[in-house]
Amino acid sequence: MKKQSLLRGTFILGFAGIFSRALGMFFRIPLTILIGDEGIGYYQMAYPLYMLFIAGASGVPLAMSKMISEKNAKGDDVGVIQILKQALLLMLIFGVTISLIMFAFSNVFIKFFRWHKNSYYSLIALATAPVFIAVMNVFRGFFQGLQNMTPTAVSQILEQIARVVVGIGLAIMFLPKGIQYAAGGATLGAAAGGILGALYLISKYKKIRFKMGISDVKYNHDIMEDLIRLAVPISIGACAGTIMNVIDTIIVPQNLLKAGYTARESAILYGQLTGKAAVLVNVPLTLSAALCAVIVPIISEAYLLNDKHKLNRNILSSIKISLVVALPSLLGLYFLAWPILNLIFSGQVSGHEILKYSSLSIPFIILAQTTTVILQATTSKKLPVINLFIGCIVKVIVSNILIPMPNVNIYGAIAGTFCAYGIATMLNIRLLKKSLNIRMNLYESLIKPAYASMIMIVTVVFIYVKIYNYTLNNSISCLIAVLIGIIIYMILVLAFKVMNFKELVGKRGRK
């Protein structure tokens, strides 16, 4: 099994993630046209709770990728398969439990969180997905532990294709019964995606297992114990981030009512925040998620082998990659919020101001995710989780104060997210410096990408305005400007020598 470098692995997963997001955009465009902001609000209300449950299981794939990387570094193929089988057992139990809880207590959740009753159908539909997503994520963790990101990347694309095809098909089928039924049908695409992605990964695993020549492995109590011990803090950390989204489902609709909005108006604003702005903000976060998946096995292996040079190099590279992604994303979404929203959701651009200000949180969210994973892969499992929970507390306080103000309203939730991740990021960086003695070069990591990003956005805005004035077509102007912006930014990153490609690019063979 050939290993992939930090940058290569991030590129593969990142490309697949962005391609999947692009497919998701095609999903959102007809879905938004079919059910509108109101239907998207019902569709989105159930998702944060579902994602909280999924986040609770996310520690297992990351923990197993760390353990598999260490076993693989020692050439212990039997140990690798043992970890996979026991992780699969653990995740099956967790997935089935989550599905049963969501089915059994859906009405309880709706009453407790004070969601609109029409969100019931989306919640029930989502309850079918966890067991399939759980199985798929175990096999993703297996390949990531072997530092081969290609199977995970392909599974992401297949998952999204199934989600789009099935989701849109069912939304159209159920639309005559009502918007809430169509929203529920659309969410059933999540289960279809999990099934297709899992089937593909299982087929790839069987080929690897055959090459390893391992027929059977015995249960190892120590492996299960280590898996749980590593997975719990990682899961709690992932939950902390997802809890921020759940906080929005509780705080935003209720506080918008206090600000003087009706229940329907609250659902529309919430739909614009989570169904439009969050969707676009999540595009650069896809690259961050890819980076986090790649970081764990690579940094864990270097830490295990006590290769301090390689460890420091990859940690600094991870932070630099985070900023290289975050800064142009922030500027692009901030200055082109209306054109981009009009491009993606043609004719339904309400909420572009929400997108504009939501983009300000991107660097902090990405850095918080990256530094949390680095710390959990090396020296500290619990402290970064504590830092995220401190951020959650800050979000609750800020959101509860600001959202009820009529002149602030939904923007209070954006301010809460910004403060939460900003504090978590600063605490993590402080911990990183202290525990690993990491000294970051701000000029290389921050200033250079900032220069490149500013030059890029000035050029992009200029090109957009010129082309729009000539064509009076937003789609053409936006697409050309963005594509040229990407090319210019890549050239500037190379010209400013932001990334050390000779050090990072290329495959590494297994010893």
N, C-alpha and C positions, 0 to 999 in steps of 0.2 A: 504494500500500500504506500503510494507516494504521498509525502506530506507537502503542504502548501505554506508559503511564507505569510507573514502578517498582512502585507499589502495585497498579495494575490488572493488570499482567502477572503479578505474584506471586499475586494473588488468583485469576486464571484458571487458572494452572498448579497452584496450591495446591489449589483446589477440585477440579480434575480428578484430582490426585494422591491426595487424601483419598478421593474417590469411588472411585478405582481400588483404594485400600487397603481400602475397605469391601467392594468386590467380592471382594478377596483374602481378607478375613475369612470371607466366605461360602464361599470355596474351602477355607480352613483348617478350618472347623467340620466339614463332612462328611468331609474328608480325615483329620482327627484321629480322628473316630469310626470311620472305616474301618480305618486302619492304626495308630492309637495313638501314644504317645510314641516307641516303638521304631521304627516305620516313619518317623515324622517325623525321627528321628535319622538314618536312612539317607538320607532325602530331602535333609536339610540338609547332610550331610557333603560332598556334591559341589558344592553351590552356591557356597561361598566361592572355590574354585578357578576355577569358571566366571566368577564376578564379578570375579576378578583379571584374567582374560583380557579381559573386557569393559571393565574400567577402563583397561586398556592402550590401548584404542581410543577411550576417552571424550575424550581430548584433541583429537581431530580435529573433532568437532562443536562444541566450545567454541572452538577456534582459528578455525574457519571462521565461527562466528557473530561473533567479534571482527572478522575481516577483512571479512566482508560488511557489517557495521555501518559500518565505515570507508569502504568503497566506496560504500555507499548514501548516506552523508552527502555524498559528492562527486557523486552522481548518475551513477555509473559502472555502468550495468546490465550491460554486457558483462562487466566485471570480476566482478560478482556471480555470473553464470552460469559463468564460468571457474572460480571458486573451488568452486562446487558440483560441477562435472564432475570436477575433479581430486581433490576430497575423496572423491567416490564411487568413483573408481578405487582410491584408497589404501585405503579401508575395505573394498572388495570383496576386495582382496588379503589384507588383515589378517583378515577374517572367515573366508575359506576356509582360510587357514593355521591359525587357531585351531581350526576344526572338525576338520581333518585331524590336528592334534596331539592333540586330546582323544580322537579315535577310536583313533589308533595307540598312544597311551601310557597308556590308561586303567588297565590293570593295573599298570603301572610306578608311576603316581601313587598307587594304592591301597597298594601295598607300601611306597613311600617314606614316605607320610604315616601308615602304619599304621592305615588306616581299616578298618572292618569290611568283609569281602568282599561283603556284601549291598549296599553302596553302588555297586557296579559298574553296576547297571542304570540308576540315576539319572544317573551320570556319562555313560554312553553316550547316554542320551536327551537330555541337555543339549548334547551335541556337535552335535546337528542345528540348534541355534538361532543360533549366532554370526553366520553370514552374513546371515540375515534381520534380526537385531537391528542389525547394522552398517549395512545399507541404510536401515532405518527411522531410525536416529539421524542419518544424514547429512541427510536431509530435515528432521528436526527442527531441526538446526543451521541449515539454510537459513532457515526461517521465524523462528527466534529471532534470527538476524542482522538480519532485516528488522523486528525488534521487534514481531512479531505472534505472540503465544503461543497463539492459539486453535487453529490446526491441530495443534500439539503436544499441547494439552490433549485434543482429541477423539481423537487417535491413542492417547493413554494409556488412555482409557476403552475404546476398541475392542480394544486389545491385551489388557487385563485380562479383558474379556468372553470373548475367544477362549481365553485361558489357563484360565479357570475352566471353561467348557463342555467344552473338549477334555480338560483335565487330569482333571476329575472323571469324565467319561465313560470315559476309558481306565483310570483307577484302579479303577473298578467292574468293567470288563471283565477286567482282569488279576488282580483280588483272589483268585479261586479258585486261581490258580497259586502264590500266596504274597505276603506283605507286601512283600518286596523288589521283586517284579514290579509290584505296585500303585504303589509309590513311583516306580518308573521310568516307568510310564505317566503318572502325574501330572506329572512333569517335562517330558514331551513338549508340554505346554501352552505352554511358553515359545516353542517354534518357531511354533506356531499363532498366538500373539499377535504375534510379529514379522511374520509374513506379512500378517495383516489390517491392522496398523498401517501397514506400509510401503505396501500397496496404496492405502490412503486418502490418505496424504501425497503419493504420486506423482500421484494424480488432481488434488489441489489444486495441485501444482507445475505441471502442464501448463496449468492455467488462468492462472496467473501468468506463465508463459513466453509464452503467447499474447498477453497484454496488453502485455508488454514489446516484442513484435514482433521478437524475436531469433531468427533461423533457425538459425544455427550459430556456434560460437566455436572458436578455435584453442587448441591446447595452449600454455601459458605456463610456461616453466621456472622463472621467478622466483616465480610464485605457488605452485608445488609446493614450492619451496625454503622460502618463507616459512611455508607451511602446516606442513611438517615441523618447522621451527625452533620455531614456536609450540606445536605439538601435543605435542612430546616432553616438555617440563617439566610441562605440564598433565596428561599421561597418567601421568607418574611420580608426581605429587602425588596423583592419583586412586588409583593403585596402592598408595601408602603407606597410605591409609585402608583399602583392601580387604585389604592384607597383614595388617592387625590381625585381620581375620576369619579369614584363612588361618592365622594364628598360633594362633588358638583351635582350629582343626581339628587342629593338630599337638599343641599343648601340653595342651589340656583332657583329651581321652580318655586320653592317656598318663599324665598326672599324677594323674588320678582313679584309675587302676590302682595307682599308688604310694600313694595315700591309702587303699587297701584295698577299692575297689569292684570288682565283676566287670565284664567287657566289656559285658554287657547293661545293668547299672546305669549304666555310664558313658554308653552310648548314650542311655539314658532321660534322664539329667541334661543331657546335651548337647542333646537334643531340646527339653527345657524351656527351656534358655537361648536357643537359636537359633530354635526353632519356635514358641515362645510369647512369651517376654519380648521377644526381638528384633523380632518381628512388631509388637508394640504400641508399642515404643520407636520403630520406624521410621515410625509414623504422623506425629508431628511433624517427623521428619526429611524427610518428603515435602515439607512446606512449605519447609524449608531448601533442598532440592534445586531447588524451583521458584524460590526467591529467587536461587540461584546462577546458574540459567539466564538469568534476567532481568538480573542485574547485569552480566554480561560485555558485551553489546552497548551498554547504556546508559552504563556507566562508560567503556568503550573509546572511544565517540564523544565524550564530554566531555573525556577525556584527550587525544584526537587534536586536538580543536578548541581545546585549552588553556583551556577554560571552568572555571576553578578554583572558582568559586562553585557551579556545578552539580555538579562533581565531589565537592566536600566535602559538599554537601547530600545527595547520593545515597549516599555512603559512610556517613555518619552515620545516614541513614534505614535503610540495609541492616542495620547493627548493631542499631539500635533494633528493627526488625521481627524480627530473630533472637531478641532477648530477649523480645519480646512473645509470640512463639510458644513459646519454650523454658520460661519460668518457670511458666506455668499447666500446661503438659504435665508437667513434673517433679512438681509438687504433686499434680496429679490422679492420676497413675499411682502415686505414692508412698502417698498416703492411701487410695486406692480400688483398690489392686492386686487384692485378693481379689474384690470385687464386679465389677470390670471383666473379670477373667479368667473368672469364673463366668458372666458375661453372654455373652462371646464363645465360650468353650469349655465350654458347659453340662455340669456333672457331672464335668469333668476340670480341677479347679482346682489340681492339684499343680504347684508351681513359682511360686506367687504371691509368695513371698518373694524369689525370683530376680528377678521383674519389679520388685518394690518397690525393690530396691537398684540394679538396672540403670538405673532412671529418673534416678538422681543424675548420670549422665554426660551427659544430654541437652543442657544448656546449653553444655557444653564441646565436644561433638561439633558442634553447630550453629554455634557461634562459630568453631571451627577451620575448618569448611567455608567459611563466609562470608568470613572474613579471608583464607584462602588464595586464593579466587577473586578478591577485590578486588586483592590484591597482584599476582597473575599477569596481571590485566587492565591493570595500570598500570606499576609500577616494577620489580618483582622476580619473575622467573620461577623461579629456583632456590632462593632462601633459604626460602620457605615449605615447599618440598618437603623440604629438609634438616630443618626443624623437625618435620615429620611423621615423618620417619625417626628422629629423636631420640625421639619419642614411641613409635615401634615398639620401639626398644631398651629403653625403660623398661618397656613392657608385657611383653616377654619376661622381663626380670629379676623384676619383681613377680609375674607369674603363676607362674613356675618356683619361686619361693620359697614362695608362699602355697597354691597348689592342692594340693600333696602333703600339706599339714597336714590331718589328718582332720576337725578342728573348723572348718576354713575351706572346704576342697574347692572346689566350683564358684564360690564367692564370690570366690576369688582371681582368677579371670578377670575378674570385674566390677571389682575393685579395680585390676587392670592397665589396663583400658580407661579408667577414671576418671583415673588418673595420666597415662596417655599423652596423652589429649586435653586434659587440664588444662595440661600443660607446653607442648604445641603451640600452644594458644590464647594463653597468656601470651607466648610467643616471637613469635607473629604480631602481637599487639597492640603489643608493643614495637617491632617492625619497622615497623608501620603509622605509629606516631607519628613515628618517626625519618625514614622515607623520604618520607612525604607531609605531614608536619607536621600531622597530624590531632589535634585536641584534643577528646576526648570529654567530654560533660557527663554525669557518672555519675548525677546526680539525675534528668535527663530520660530517659536510656537504661536505667538499672538500677533506681533507687529507686522511680520511679513505677510501672513494670510490676510490681515486687515488691509494692508496696502493693495494687495491683489484684488480683494473683494471690492474696495471702493472704486478702483479704476474700472473694474468690470461693470459695476452698477451704473456708473456715470455713462459709460458707453452704451449699455443696454437701454437706459431710459432715452438717451439721445436717438438711438436707432429706432426705438418704438415710436417716438413722437414723429420723426421724419417719415417713416413708412406709413403711419396712420394718417398723417396729413395728406399723403399722396394717394393712398388707397381707400381711406375711410372704412377699412375692414379691421376690426379688432383681432380676430383670430389669426389672420395672416401676419399682422404687425407683431403680435405677441409671440407667436411661434418662431418667427425669424429672429426677433430680438433675443429671445431666450436661448435659441440654438447658437447664435453668434456669441452670446454671453458665456456659454459653457466652453466654447472653443477658446475664447480670449482668456478666460480664467485658467484653463489648463496650460496655456502658453505662459501666462504670468507666473503660475506656480513653478513651472520649469525654469523660467528666466530668473526668478528670484531665489531659486534653489531652496524652495520651501521643503521639498521632500528629497531624501537621499535614496533615489531609486536603485542605485547599484547595490545598496545594502539590503533593500527590502524585496526587490522583485526576483522572481524565479522560484523553481521548485527545489525541494530538498528531499533527497531520497532517504528511505529508511535504512538505518545501519544494519 
